[in-house]
Amino acid sequence: MHNGAYMDFQDYYQTMGVKRDASQDEIKRAYRKLARKYHPDVSKEADAEQRFKAVGEAYEVLKDPEKRAAYDKFGENWKAGQDFNPPPDWDAGFEFSGGGYTAGDASSYSDFFESLFGQGGFNPSQGGHGGFHTRGEDHHAKVLIDLEDAYKGATRAITLQSAELDKTGHVVNRQRTLNVKIPKGVKQGQRIRLSGQGSAGMGNGPAGDLYLEIEFNSHSMYKVEGHDVYLDLPLAPWEAALGASVKVPTPDGPVDLKIAAGTQNGRKLRLKGRGIPAKTPGDLYVVPIITLPPADSDKAKALYKQMQQELAYNPREKMGV
């Protein structure tokens, strides 16, 4: 996914010349017509190859109810040519089966396509059971949990939405809510398997499974890397200079932390084993951030002036200025 990079929004319905509520049959007919019109082997138009690729990309999305439903989440709020960048974890809660494109196929499409459906995006790369297998397809979904759930474990009601076709050939969204046990020590990217929660099997075949890929909700204080957790800890100048004992929040509850005299801004302090639980638990890294009290009163300004006069301190001394 192109995090932080903006690209033009592609209006696939406009490319195909169909309405947003078109049935799957209407989309298929439009594709066949346009593919014949712009095929480079037969078309005389100068931009035939480019138009042919654009039509193929649009059809790759709109022909698949799951990709179409994901695309529709954004389409109503954007116009072709506008800058576009999907928010992180935009695809959380979408339930999809296998099938679809491969990573190689995705690379031949536009950056916009890859930002949504390429590697790291809404990616049904696991594949289901095709052909005449009687076992049902496996389903996959990314879900967001709180970091604290990984420390203690929890049971959470998780709502998933999936796309399916109604009797008229139109895409409709279906929701279901599952009570999911979040195991203690789960980490980002780990998959939880729910047996029998995928597609129903054919005949007497068993149902497929549902795999939930775990991601953490963004947190106002913590950042996560594997089993390690990072916390920026604000300190007053005197706490860093003179040393102190301060209470530090952790996802498992507050702890007392000794701040050594002369602690430097940004120097990591390691709390061993205070990260996400595991056979070898992660660590919690506290990063001191020295903050300055505001000079918002006469008394505060006087204290700053006193420090200026009495402390021989030049923060740019090593710069030779």
N, C-alpha and C positions, 0 to 999 in steps of 0.2 A: 504494500500500500504506500502511496506517495504522501507520507505524513508531512504536513507543513507546506506541500507544494500545491499550487492551484492550477486547475486546468479548465477548459471550456466545458460547460454542461452540454451533453448530447441529448437532444430530444428525439428519442427513437420512434415515437409515434409520428412526429413530423417527417422524419426520414422515410418511414413506411407509407405515409399518406393515409393513416387511419386514425379514427377517433380513440380517445383514451379508454372508452368502454367497449372497444371492438372485441368480438368473440375470437377464439383461437382459430376458427375456420376462416374468418375474415382476414386475420393476420397472415395465415398460410397462403391464401389466394393473392394478397398484396405482394408477398415476397416472390412468389412464382412469376408474377407479372413484371416486377421491377428487375428481378435477376435476369430474365430474358432480355429486357430492354437495355440493361447496362452491361451485359456480359462482354468483356473485352474482345472476344473472338467475333462478335457480330455487330457491336455498336460502333457507330461512326463518330460519336460525340467525344470531344477532347478530354473530358474529365470522366470518361466511362469507367476506368479502372478504380478511381477514387470513389465514385458513386457506388460501384459494385461492392467494394469493401465495406462502405458505410451501411449499405442495405444488409449485407451479411452479418455485420456486428449487431445491428438493431434486431434482426431476426433471431440471432443467438440468444438474446435476452427475452424478447417478447414471446417466443415460442414455448418457453419453459415457465409454467405457472409460478414456480418458486422464485426464479430470478426476476420475473416480471413483477411479482408482489414486492420484492425487495426494492426494485427500481422505482416502483410507484410511490414508495414511502417518501422519496425526494421530488419526484417529477412535478407535482402540483405547485411546488414553491420556487421553481427555477424556469428560466427561459434559455433556449439554445444560445450559446456564445457567452453566457454569464460565467464569471469565475466560480469555481466549485471545488470544495474540499470536504469530504465526508468527515463528520466528527468521529473521534475514537470510539470503538466498540458500538458503532451504529447498528451492527448486525446482531447484537445480543438479543436473544429471545426468539430469533427466527429458527424454525425447525425445518430441516430439509432432509431429503433422502439422498442417495448417492447419485451416480450418473453425472451428466453435464460435460463440460469441457475438460481438457487437460491443461496443465501449466504451459505446454508448448503451444496449444491453440490460443491461450490468452495473450501470449506475447505478440501475436500478429494483429491484435486489436489496439484501440486507442488507449492513451493513458487514462481517460475517463473510465473505460471499461475495466481496466486493470485495477483502478483505485477501488472499485466496488467488488469486482468478482475475481480478481487475480489473487496471487499468493498473499496471504495475510488478510485477505478480505473475506467476502461471503463465498467460501470455497468448499463446494461439495466434492472434495478430491478423494474421499475414502471409497466411494463406489459402493453400489448395492449389489444384490444378487440378481443377475439378469437371466435371460433365456427362459427355460422351463423349470427352473429350480422351484421347489415347493415352499422353501423357507421364505418368509417375508423380508422385505428390504430393511436394512438398518437405517435409522435416522440419526441426525447430528444436530446439535445446537450449542451456541455459546451462551453461557449464563454468567451474570454478575453477582458476586456475593461480597459481604463485608469482610475486611481483613480479620476482624475479631472472630469470625466464624472459623477461620483456619486455626486459631489458637485453642479454641475450646470445643469445636464441633457444634453442629446445630441441625435442626430439622427445619427446612424452609419450604413455604408454598411458592413454587416457581411457575409462572404463566408463560406458555409458549404459543406462538402463532405459526400456522402453516397455511400454504395455499393449495387449493384444489379447484377442480372444474365443476360447475353446476350442470344441470341437464341441458342448459342452452349453450354450453361451451364458453361461459364467462368465468373469469378467475374470481374466487371468493376466499376470504380469510376465515380460518377456523382457529379457535383458541381452546386450549385445555390447560388445566392447572394440576400440577403434580406435587405431592409432598415428598421432598427429596432430602435424604439424610446426607449432610455435609460432613465428611470424616475429619476428625482432628488431624492437623498436619498437611491438609491439602495445599498444593502450591499452584501458581499460575501455569496455565497450559495443561494441567493434569486433566484426564478425562474420567468421568464417573459413568459406569455402565449400568443402565437400568434394563434388566432382562425382560424381554417380551413387550417392550413399550414402543417398538417400531411398527412397520406395516404388518398387517395380518398375512399369514401364509396362505398358499393356495391349497385347496382340498383340506387334508388333515395335517398339512405342514405347520410347524411352529411359527410364531410371529418373530419378526426381527427385533433387534435391540435398539435402545436409544442411548447415544453417547453424548454426555454433557461436558463441554470443554469449559473449564473454570477460569474466569478472570475476576479480578478484584475491582470493586467500585473505587473510583478515585477518592482519595482521602485528603482531608485538609492538613494533616500533620505528617503522615507516613508515606514513604516510597518503598517499593518492594523489588528486590532482585533475587530470584530463586527463593531460598529459604531465609535470606538476610533482609532485614528491615532497617530503613534509614530515617532518622528524625533530626530536623533542624531545631536546635535548642537556643532560644534567645537568652543572652546573658547581659547583665549590667556591667559596665566597665570595671567597677570595684570588685565584682564577683570574679571576673577573669583575672584581674591584677592581683588581688589579695588572697584568692581562694575562697571556697564556700561549700556548703552542703545544700543541695537544692533537690526538690522533688521533681522527678521526670516522669511524664506519662509514658506508658507502654500499652500495647494492645491487650496485655494481660494484667493491667493495673499499674498504679504508680509505684516507683521505686525511689530510694534515696541515692543520689549520686554525688560523690565528692569531686569538686572542681579544684584542681591543683592551682596554686599561685602561679601566675604567669602564663595561664592557658591562652593559646593563640587562636585567633579567629579562623574557623574552617578546619582545624585539626581534629580528626576523627577520634572519638573515645569509644572503645569497644566494650559492650556488655555481653560477655560470652554466654551463649545458650539462651539468650532472650529473644531470638528471632522466632520464626515459625517452627513449631515442634516437628521433630522427625527422629529417625534412628540416630542420626547425627544432627541435632537441632541447629538452626541458623543462629546468627548473632544479631544483636541490635546495635547499630552504629549511631552514636549521638554526635552531631556536628555542631560545635559551638558557633553561634552567630552573635557577635558583640554588637549591642545596640546602644544608641546614645539617647540620654534623656533630652526632651525638648527644652530649648531655652525660651520658655513661654511665660516667664514671670521675672520680675526684677531680681528676686532672690536667686533664681536659676542663672540668670545672666551674670550676676555678681560672682557666683561660684565658678563659672566658666572663665571669667576674666582673671580670677585669682589663680586658677590652674595655668592660664596662659602666662601669667607673670612669674609664678613660682616654680613651674616645671620646665626644665631645659629639654624640651621635646620638639624634635623636628622629624615628622614622619617621612620626609623626603631626603633625609641626610645621605642615605646610600646612593641616591641618584646624582649626587654631586651638585645639588642646587640649593 
